[in-house]
Amino acid sequence: MDIGLTTDLKGFLWDVGVIVFKIAVVLAAVMGHVAYATYFERKIIARMQMRLGPMIVGPYGILQPIADGIKSFFKEDIIPTNSDKPIFFMAPVFGLMAALTTLAVIPFYDGFVISNINIGLLFIFAMSSLGAYGIILAGWASNSKYPFLGALRSSAQVISYEVALGLSLVGVMLMAGSLNLTDIVHAQHEYPGGLYIVPQFIGFFVFVISAIAETNRTPFDLPEAETELVGGFFTEYSGMRFALFFMAEYTGMIIMSSLAVLCFLGGWMLPAFVLKLLPFLAVVPGVVWFLLKLYACIFFYYWIRATIPRYRYDQLMAIGWKVLIPLALVNIVITALMKLWLTSGRT
Amino acid sequence: MNTTDEQTDKYVKVVGRKESGFLASLIKRVFFTEILQGMKLTLTTAFKKPVTKQYPKEKTEARAGFRGMHALVRDSATGKAKCVGCGLCAAVCPSKCINIYTSEGPNHEKVVDRYEIELLRCLYCSFCVEACPFGAVVMTEHYEYSDYSKGSFFMTIPTLLDNWDKYMEGRRGAFYLDNFWRPKTTDFATPTEQAVFRPKGTNESTPPATSPAPSGDTAGEVAGESREKGE
């Protein structure tokens, strides 16, 4: 009895240790990626505008994110007198927490996922909606007109595009028959087409646009429209709290990109027919493919940002409600009918 | 109705807005052709050479005819400034930043005691250079002279002569003398490229007194042409 309990305890502690280790690895990797996402964003957009981007700190400015981090860490933390202080302190933490929690369900390669839960996709939707609270609370607590306007815009935008984002992935859920992200990747591997982007191209299109809107990136960056709202919801923030908002935004970008990779681009696996054609590619570990696809998606974010100017607010709403949601609904109906038609003969 | 008909007769539509057909506009809407064109442009631009010059590290050479810091030409015969103290430059100066003090020398000649330029008031119009009949005050290509004190922007005869020695001595100065400064005592002719009234038949005015271009690197260069070198 005594011995059994200790072995149970040992096993429990071992599990906890493994999970903590995984969390540490994922957090470190994602934070590193977030830091260098800012660097590469500046570099890529600079090159697209025939500029050089950061060049001073280190060779080719490679140490710029570290310098930025140190700078924002030691900067004065200004708190407006009229702000609602507890909420003002909480808001950036809340935004970042929502973004980082989502990482728990994302499988980076086969088996490497902090918690392999069956409602993975739902969890991500829930958390990314919660992330909007950080923005709304920040705008409210700042007690200033620009952050408040930014927060209002953000809440309306996130609510509108949350619907389209969710509906765009329903097609994938139907095809895979699961909400578990690992299962979705495996189902994709068994699917003869290889990638869900092929049959779900409408879903992918809707997903990409609503993911950009969901993460408040250009051309849908109305909550922080610099030309109209100074800085949007984080106008009153400074120092590390400001940096927390930035980390939340870039983490959200990484999460949306990895969601696109997992649900549409085959996750950490290559399509079966590619592997049959070029069998030596199987040697490459899955995480490499995952990261390559992720980087391509993030590059697309930057590319879009360098190309397209910001939409007007009514255009944003019109795209969301009049184009994306009907498209996603049509996609769901077509996918469901096709699945019914294809599986009906076999049962 | 009648007026509009008349107007359509009267005015010829030169640039018409081309209405695309239903199918064309549908393709445009569905496939975002315009956004795709824009994305192609940004992607191709990303592989072009950036235009940024990293200033303190790589410096752009001043173009020929540049109007930088002033200098007083040192007369190679006497080793002193060529300036005779006529005061034309001070008279023409729009911001009145040139001060000249003269006195009578032992042999009843005019002696320039002080020649001062307040650089912080100067607007670099180069009128003083044009006004000078002897080509005694000139502008160099030197433009990086920021300082922490105002005193260093107050130029006197020794500092102005130093500028000549440092920046315009030799071939560079000769090139500028022939092509840009052209003092009236040596060159009366109206430049051929200048738009002035010329009587019929005298189409060819006296060509500017250009001595053969003094050096290899400045040969054949005219005003406005870039001179990028040293890179």
Interface residues (C-beta under 8 A of the other chain):
Chain A: I44 A46 R47 M48 Q49 M50 R51 L52 M55 W303 I304 A306 T307 I308
Chain B: I35 G38 M39 L41 T42 L43 T45 A46 F47 K48 K49 P50 V51 T52 Q54
